[in-house]
Amino acid sequence: MNTFNVMPNYLTVSNNTILVRVLDTGIVYISSDGSYTTMKLINGEEYTFSFNLSAFEKIIEQQLKDHASIFIRVGRSLVINSNFIYIININKQELILADTKTSAKFILHVSKEALKVLKSLVEKSII
């Protein structure tokens, strides 16, 4: 019987004052506010970096390669880990990301248009 060890995928993000190395599966979402980007982890911790969301996306793509596809851009200021999608409620303009193992839940307010695109993407992936 062959067993394969899947290497964990770490993302290392740094700026002038901080370096954070975290498993990609521990990142729930990344949000931006102008030229600052905040990475929110499943354990509730968050880290803010002084660069925009596009720069953060490039870091994800460079370091995670094929595994970067778990992260989805939702609108202009949000990137989510698709593994945590729990509820997409277009009428309430809510996206709820959750981890059933830890009961962690994150409620994000997102535009209707962005949620419609995300909902369509998720529906296509399960067909």
C-alpha positions, 0 to 999 in steps of 0.5 A: 500500500502506497501512502503519499504525504501531501506537503502543506502549502505555506504562504509567507507574506511580509512588509517592512515591519512583519513577516507572517508564515501561515498554512493556506488552509488557515486563511479565511479571507483577505480584504483591502482598504485602499493601499492596506490589505488585511489577512484574516485567519480561521483562529481569528487573528488578523494581519495588516500589510501596506500593499494593495489586494492585487499585490497580495494576489500576486504573492498567492499565485507565485507561492502557491502555484496551482493551489492558489485556485482555492482563493477567489476574488469577490468584488474589488476589495475581497479575496476568499478561501473557497473552502470556507464558503457556507452561505451566499445570501444575495438579498441580504448582501451577506457572504458567510464563511465558516469552518465546521470543525471549529465553529468559526463563522465570519459574516461579510457584507458584499455587493449583490453583483459580486455575490451573484458572480460568486454564486454562479461560480460555485454552482458551476463547480458542483455540476 
